């Protein structure tokens, strides 16, 4: 569906742990080397949790990092209240391998499963990692069970433990790996459908679109709808933070649209040009004023309208954002030239474009890119729901003040980000 005059009312709004250690990637993607995987885990922990390590890791550093990760999860309060997942030790600073793995297993909520392991099952699991277990040895049965379940569930690889003594010091690489896996077990790691190289990515996109629906956000939505009625904003986006991909902003572009065939063709275009990226589908609802002079609106499951006091309507349309985390910044920079050539309409009967290309495509980056314009995102949140209203920079203060006038307790977050020039032109009143 092309963006018509109706839609134009919308202001949308490092060293390796082991040469044998390999991290899994999405089906169809090229397996990452150990170095690449560690760099990615390290980057994720730093961006999402502010966690970094030197070459070796102390008990205090690991403990703080682990608690920081699980404090945002649904892990039982009684476990958090213990303040540590680490076993007691006579050495208050040194962290050894078995202690870190034990703590990670408990933080990933695997201990109950581990404690079902018999001594025979424990021994068989530890043998995969070259670890001998016998009753009365260095490891208690409980510690051995925790190591065994960590190996069997992939919390730590057997190859990683083969290259490290269970009584040896924990390296930064192992610590990063364990912490990132704990985040993954709680659904807090990178969140995406697959990669462009994934042979199943097209079907996954189509299925994600079918499963999505218009988002409702109760009191938060009532507030921003008041802003719409008072012309404080001309439109907004409503998203569910549960679909946040947790990507590296340096390598990520987010692209918005309303036609799933367009998304499939866009991914196909990138694939045909040899560009790879992680792909996350984020359901989105766009709300805007539908003028009564446009005629009686046709409602569907993907397009709802509610009439307001002046005879106009608020329209709610099912859309999506595609978040794309490219393999490198250089790959990210290849995105815009392809969009402007193959997904940007410049005349009504233009050929050589992918399906449903808009006059003003909408894509943006949280980090600076050449030839992109800077605007402001005005954000309101309530639990998992996120409202975004895009504005020109000099109009943001007015938007914030307006929402605070409607509700003096509301918190409006603002940040500047980079958008494509055609959408910037649209915000300035240009129709094409």
C-alpha positions as CSV (number, residue, x, y, z in Angstrom):
1,X,0.0,0.0,0.0
2,X,1.4,3.4,-1.0
3,X,1.5,6.2,1.5
4,X,-1.4,8.3,0.3
5,X,-2.5,11.8,1.4
6,X,-4.3,10.1,4.3
7,X,-1.0,8.6,5.5
8,X,0.7,12.0,5.1
9,X,-1.1,13.2,8.1
10,X,0.9,10.8,10.2
11,X,4.0,12.2,12.1
12,X,5.4,8.8,12.8
13,X,5.2,10.6,14.9
14,X,39.0,-10.5,22.0
15,X,41.5,-13.2,23.0
16,X,39.8,-16.5,22.6
17,X,38.7,-18.9,25.3
18,X,39.5,-22.0,23.2
19,X,40.2,-22.6,19.6
20,X,37.5,-25.2,19.6
21,X,34.8,-22.9,21.1
22,X,32.2,-21.9,18.6
23,X,29.1,-19.9,19.3
24,X,25.8,-20.8,17.6
25,X,24.2,-18.5,15.0
26,X,20.9,-18.4,13.2
27,X,20.1,-21.2,10.8
28,X,21.6,-20.5,7.4
29,X,24.1,-18.0,8.7
30,X,27.8,-18.5,8.5
31,X,29.2,-19.8,11.8
32,X,31.1,-17.1,13.6
33,X,34.7,-17.5,14.7
34,X,35.5,-17.6,18.4
35,X,37.0,-14.1,18.2
36,X,33.9,-12.7,16.4
37,X,31.5,-14.3,18.8
38,X,33.4,-13.0,21.9
39,X,33.5,-9.5,20.4
40,X,29.8,-9.6,19.9
41,X,29.0,-10.9,23.4
42,X,31.4,-8.4,24.9
43,X,29.7,-5.6,23.0
44,X,26.2,-6.7,24.0
45,X,27.1,-6.8,27.7
46,X,28.7,-3.4,27.6
47,X,25.8,-1.8,25.8
48,X,23.0,-3.4,27.7
49,X,24.4,-3.6,31.2
50,X,27.6,-1.5,31.2
51,X,29.7,-4.7,32.0
52,X,33.3,-4.9,31.0
53,X,36.2,-7.0,32.3
54,X,40.0,-7.0,32.3
55,X,41.9,-10.2,31.4
56,X,41.0,-11.9,34.7
57,X,37.8,-11.5,36.7
58,X,37.3,-11.2,40.4
59,X,34.5,-12.7,42.5
60,X,33.1,-9.2,43.2
61,X,33.1,-8.2,39.5
62,X,31.4,-11.4,38.4
63,X,28.9,-11.2,41.2
64,X,27.9,-7.6,40.5
65,X,27.6,-8.3,36.8
66,X,25.4,-11.4,37.4
67,X,23.1,-9.6,39.7
68,X,22.8,-6.7,37.3
69,X,21.6,-9.1,34.6
70,X,19.1,-11.1,36.7
71,X,17.7,-8.1,38.5
72,X,15.7,-7.2,35.4
73,X,14.3,-10.7,35.0
74,X,11.5,-12.6,36.7
75,X,13.8,-14.7,38.8
76,X,12.5,-15.5,42.2
77,X,12.8,-12.8,44.8
78,X,14.2,-15.2,47.4
79,X,17.1,-16.0,45.0
80,X,17.8,-12.4,44.5
81,X,17.6,-11.7,48.2
82,X,20.6,-14.0,48.7
83,X,22.7,-11.2,47.0
84,X,25.0,-13.8,45.4
85,X,24.8,-17.0,43.4
86,X,28.5,-17.8,44.1
87,X,29.3,-20.5,46.6
88,X,31.2,-19.6,49.7
89,X,35.0,-19.4,49.4
90,X,38.0,-18.9,51.6
91,X,39.5,-16.6,49.0
92,X,37.4,-13.4,48.8
93,X,38.8,-12.2,45.5
94,X,39.8,-15.2,43.3
95,X,37.1,-16.6,41.1
96,X,37.7,-20.1,39.8
97,X,36.0,-21.7,36.8
98,X,33.7,-24.2,38.6
99,X,32.4,-21.4,40.9
100,X,31.5,-19.2,37.9
101,X,29.8,-22.0,36.1
102,X,27.9,-23.0,39.2
103,X,26.7,-19.4,39.8
104,X,25.7,-19.1,36.2
105,X,23.7,-22.3,36.3
106,X,21.8,-21.0,39.4
107,X,21.2,-17.6,37.9
108,X,19.9,-19.2,34.7
109,X,17.4,-21.1,36.9
110,X,18.8,-24.5,36.1
111,X,19.7,-25.8,39.6
112,X,16.5,-27.8,40.2
113,X,17.1,-29.7,36.9
114,X,20.7,-30.2,37.9
115,X,19.8,-31.6,41.3
116,X,17.8,-34.4,39.6
117,X,21.1,-35.8,38.1
118,X,22.4,-39.0,39.6
119,X,26.1,-39.5,40.2
120,X,26.3,-41.6,37.1
121,X,24.6,-39.0,34.9
122,X,26.9,-36.3,36.4
123,X,30.0,-38.3,35.6
124,X,28.8,-38.9,32.0
125,X,28.1,-35.2,31.4
126,X,31.4,-34.0,33.0
127,X,33.3,-36.6,30.9
128,X,32.3,-34.6,27.8
129,X,34.4,-31.8,29.2
130,X,37.3,-34.0,30.2
131,X,36.4,-33.6,33.9
132,X,36.6,-36.7,36.1
133,X,34.1,-36.8,38.9
134,X,34.2,-39.1,41.9
135,X,32.5,-38.8,45.3
136,X,34.6,-37.1,47.9
137,X,36.7,-35.3,45.2
138,X,37.4,-31.6,44.6
139,X,33.8,-31.0,43.5
140,X,30.9,-31.6,45.8
141,X,27.9,-33.5,44.3
142,X,25.9,-30.3,44.2
143,X,28.7,-28.3,42.4
144,X,29.2,-31.2,40.0
145,X,25.5,-31.3,39.2
146,X,25.5,-27.6,38.4
147,X,28.4,-28.0,36.1
148,X,26.8,-31.0,34.4
149,X,23.5,-29.3,33.8
150,X,25.4,-26.2,32.4
151,X,27.1,-28.4,29.9
152,X,24.0,-30.4,28.9
153,X,21.9,-27.2,28.3
154,X,24.7,-25.3,26.5
155,X,25.1,-22.7,29.2
156,X,28.8,-23.5,28.8
157,X,30.4,-25.6,26.1
158,X,32.2,-28.8,27.0
159,X,35.1,-27.7,24.8
160,X,35.4,-24.5,26.8
161,X,35.8,-26.5,30.0
162,X,38.2,-28.9,28.4
163,X,40.7,-26.1,27.8
164,X,40.3,-24.6,31.3
165,X,41.0,-26.2,34.7
166,X,37.9,-26.2,36.9
167,X,40.2,-24.8,39.7
168,X,41.7,-22.2,37.3
169,X,41.1,-18.5,37.3
170,X,38.1,-17.3,35.2
171,X,39.1,-15.4,32.1
172,X,37.2,-12.3,30.7
173,X,36.2,-14.4,27.8
174,X,34.6,-17.2,29.9
175,X,32.9,-14.6,32.2
176,X,31.4,-12.8,29.1
177,X,30.2,-16.0,27.7
178,X,28.5,-17.2,30.9
179,X,26.9,-13.8,31.5
180,X,25.6,-13.5,28.0
181,X,24.1,-17.0,28.2
182,X,22.4,-16.2,31.5
183,X,20.8,-13.2,29.7
184,X,19.8,-15.5,26.9
185,X,18.2,-18.0,29.2
186,X,16.0,-15.2,30.6
187,X,15.1,-13.9,27.1
188,X,17.2,-10.7,27.6
189,X,19.8,-11.4,25.0
190,X,19.6,-10.3,21.3
191,X,16.1,-10.9,20.1
192,X,15.6,-11.6,16.4
193,X,14.0,-13.8,13.8
194,X,17.1,-14.8,12.0
195,X,19.5,-13.3,9.5
196,X,19.2,-12.2,5.9
197,X,21.3,-15.3,5.0
198,X,18.8,-17.5,6.8
199,X,16.9,-19.5,4.1
200,X,13.8,-19.4,6.3
201,X,13.7,-15.7,6.9
202,X,11.0,-14.9,4.4
203,X,8.6,-17.4,5.9
204,X,9.4,-16.2,9.4
205,X,8.6,-12.6,8.4
206,X,5.3,-13.5,6.9
207,X,4.4,-15.5,10.0
208,X,5.4,-12.7,12.3
209,X,3.1,-10.3,10.4
210,X,0.2,-12.8,10.6
211,X,0.6,-13.1,14.3
212,X,0.8,-9.4,15.0
213,X,-2.2,-7.2,15.5
214,X,-3.2,-3.6,16.4
215,X,-1.6,-2.8,19.8
216,X,-3.7,-1.3,22.6
217,X,-2.1,0.4,25.6
218,X,-4.9,1.5,27.9
219,X,-4.2,4.7,29.9
220,X,-1.0,5.5,28.1
221,X,-2.9,5.5,24.8
222,X,-5.7,7.6,26.2
223,X,-3.2,10.2,27.1
224,X,-1.5,10.4,23.7
225,X,-4.9,10.3,22.0
226,X,-5.8,13.5,23.9
227,X,-2.6,15.0,22.5
228,X,-3.9,14.1,19.0
229,X,-7.2,15.6,19.6
230,X,-5.6,18.9,20.7
231,X,-3.2,19.0,17.7
232,X,-0.2,18.7,20.1
233,X,1.0,16.0,17.7
234,X,-0.4,14.8,14.4
235,X,0.5,11.1,15.0
236,X,2.4,8.6,17.0
237,X,3.7,5.0,16.9
238,X,2.8,2.4,19.6
239,X,5.2,-0.5,20.1
240,X,5.7,-3.4,22.5
241,X,9.1,-3.4,24.2
242,X,9.0,-7.2,24.4
243,X,10.1,-7.2,20.7
244,X,13.1,-4.9,21.3
245,X,16.0,-6.6,19.5
246,X,18.8,-5.3,21.9
247,X,21.0,-4.7,18.8
248,X,24.3,-2.8,18.6
249,X,23.1,0.8,17.7
250,X,26.4,1.4,15.8
251,X,25.4,-1.3,13.3
252,X,21.6,-1.0,13.3
253,X,19.0,0.7,11.1
254,X,15.3,0.5,11.8
255,X,12.9,0.6,8.9
256,X,9.2,1.2,9.1
257,X,6.4,0.2,6.7
258,X,2.9,-1.2,6.5
259,X,3.1,-3.9,3.7
260,X,4.7,-7.2,4.6
261,X,5.4,-7.9,0.9
262,X,7.6,-4.8,0.9
263,X,9.6,-6.2,3.9
264,X,10.1,-9.5,2.2
265,X,11.2,-7.8,-1.0
266,X,13.5,-5.5,0.9
267,X,15.2,-8.4,2.6
268,X,15.5,-10.1,-0.8
269,X,17.0,-7.0,-2.2
270,X,19.7,-6.9,0.5
271,X,20.4,-10.6,0.1
272,X,20.8,-10.2,-3.7
273,X,23.3,-7.4,-3.1
274,X,25.4,-9.6,-0.7
275,X,24.4,-7.6,2.4
276,X,23.8,-9.6,5.6
277,X,22.2,-8.5,8.9
278,X,20.3,-9.9,11.8
279,X,16.5,-9.3,11.3
280,X,14.0,-8.5,13.9
281,X,10.3,-7.9,13.2
282,X,8.7,-5.4,15.7
283,X,4.9,-5.0,15.5
284,X,3.9,-1.4,15.5
285,X,0.6,0.5,15.5
286,X,0.5,4.0,13.9
287,X,-2.2,6.4,15.0
288,X,-3.1,9.6,13.2
289,X,-6.0,12.0,12.5
290,X,-8.3,10.8,9.7
291,X,-10.2,13.9,8.4
292,X,-13.9,13.5,7.9
293,X,-13.7,15.1,4.4
294,X,-11.8,12.0,3.2
295,X,-15.0,10.1,3.4
296,X,-16.3,7.2,5.5
297,X,-13.3,5.1,6.5
298,X,-13.3,1.4,5.8
299,X,-12.4,-0.6,8.8
300,X,-10.6,-3.9,8.8
301,X,-8.8,-6.1,11.4
302,X,-5.6,-4.1,10.5
303,X,-7.2,-0.7,10.3
304,X,-9.5,0.7,13.0
305,X,-11.0,4.2,13.4
306,X,-12.7,6.0,16.3
307,X,-14.7,9.1,15.7
308,X,-13.9,12.1,17.9
309,X,-15.8,15.2,19.0
310,X,-15.1,17.4,16.0
311,X,-16.3,14.7,13.5
312,X,-12.8,13.6,12.5
313,X,-11.4,10.2,13.4
314,X,-8.4,8.7,15.1
315,X,-7.1,5.9,12.8
316,X,-5.1,3.0,14.2
317,X,-3.1,1.1,11.5
318,X,-1.2,-2.1,11.9
319,X,2.4,-1.6,10.7
320,X,5.9,-2.9,11.6
321,X,9.5,-1.9,12.1
322,X,12.3,-4.0,10.8
323,X,15.4,-3.7,12.9
324,X,18.5,-4.7,11.0
325,X,21.9,-5.2,12.7
326,X,24.5,-5.3,9.9
327,X,27.7,-7.3,10.2
328,X,29.7,-4.0,10.2
329,X,29.2,-0.3,10.0
330,X,30.5,-0.4,6.4
331,X,27.6,-2.8,5.6
332,X,25.2,-0.5,7.3
333,X,26.3,2.3,5.1
334,X,25.3,0.3,2.0
335,X,21.6,0.4,3.1
336,X,20.6,3.9,2.1
337,X,21.9,3.8,-1.5
338,X,19.8,0.7,-2.1
339,X,16.7,2.1,-0.6
340,X,16.9,5.4,-2.6
341,X,17.4,3.4,-5.8
342,X,14.9,0.6,-5.4
343,X,12.4,1.6,-2.6
344,X,11.9,5.3,-3.0
345,X,9.1,6.5,-5.3
346,X,9.8,9.7,-7.2
347,X,6.8,9.6,-9.6
348,X,3.4,8.0,-9.6
349,X,3.9,5.4,-12.4
350,X,7.5,4.7,-11.5
351,X,8.9,1.2,-12.4
352,X,12.0,-0.6,-11.2
353,X,11.0,-0.4,-7.5
354,X,10.1,-3.1,-5.0
355,X,6.5,-3.4,-4.1
356,X,4.6,-0.7,-2.2
357,X,7.6,1.8,-2.2
358,X,6.7,5.0,-0.5
359,X,7.4,8.6,-1.6
360,X,9.0,9.1,1.8
361,X,10.5,5.9,3.2
362,X,11.1,5.9,6.9
363,X,14.3,4.5,8.4
364,X,16.5,5.7,11.1
365,X,19.7,5.2,13.2
366,X,20.6,5.9,16.8
367,X,24.1,6.8,15.6
368,X,25.3,9.4,13.2
369,X,25.4,8.6,9.4
370,X,26.5,10.8,6.5
371,X,23.6,12.4,4.5
372,X,21.0,11.7,7.2
373,X,19.1,14.4,9.0
374,X,18.7,14.8,12.8
375,X,15.3,14.9,14.4
376,X,13.9,14.1,17.9
377,X,12.0,11.2,19.3
378,X,9.6,12.0,22.1
379,X,9.0,8.8,24.0
380,X,6.4,7.8,26.7
381,X,6.4,4.4,28.4
382,X,4.1,2.4,30.5
383,X,5.3,-1.1,31.4
384,X,6.1,-2.9,28.2
385,X,4.3,-0.3,26.0
386,X,6.2,2.5,24.2
387,X,4.8,5.5,22.4
388,X,7.0,7.4,20.0
389,X,6.2,10.7,18.3
390,X,8.8,12.1,15.9
391,X,9.3,15.8,15.7
392,X,11.7,18.4,14.3
393,X,14.2,19.3,17.0
394,X,12.9,22.8,17.7
395,X,9.3,21.4,18.2
396,X,10.3,18.8,20.8
397,X,10.0,21.1,23.8
398,X,6.5,22.0,22.8
399,X,5.5,18.4,22.6
400,X,7.0,17.6,26.0
401,X,5.4,20.6,27.7
402,X,2.1,19.6,26.1
403,X,2.1,16.1,27.4
404,X,3.1,17.3,30.9
405,X,0.2,19.7,30.8
406,X,-2.1,16.8,30.1
407,X,-0.6,14.8,32.9
408,X,2.0,16.4,35.3
409,X,3.2,13.0,36.4
410,X,4.1,11.8,32.9
411,X,7.7,11.4,32.0
412,X,8.7,12.1,28.4
413,X,12.1,10.9,27.3
414,X,13.7,12.6,24.3
415,X,16.7,11.8,22.2
416,X,18.0,12.9,18.8
417,X,18.5,10.4,16.1
418,X,19.3,10.2,12.4
419,X,16.6,9.8,9.7
420,X,16.6,9.6,5.9
421,X,16.3,13.0,4.1
422,X,12.9,12.2,2.4
423,X,11.2,11.6,5.8
424,X,12.9,14.8,7.1
425,X,11.4,16.6,4.2
426,X,8.0,15.2,5.0
427,X,8.2,16.5,8.6
428,X,8.9,19.9,7.0
429,X,5.6,19.7,5.1
430,X,6.8,18.3,1.7
431,X,4.5,15.7,0.2
432,X,7.1,14.0,-2.0
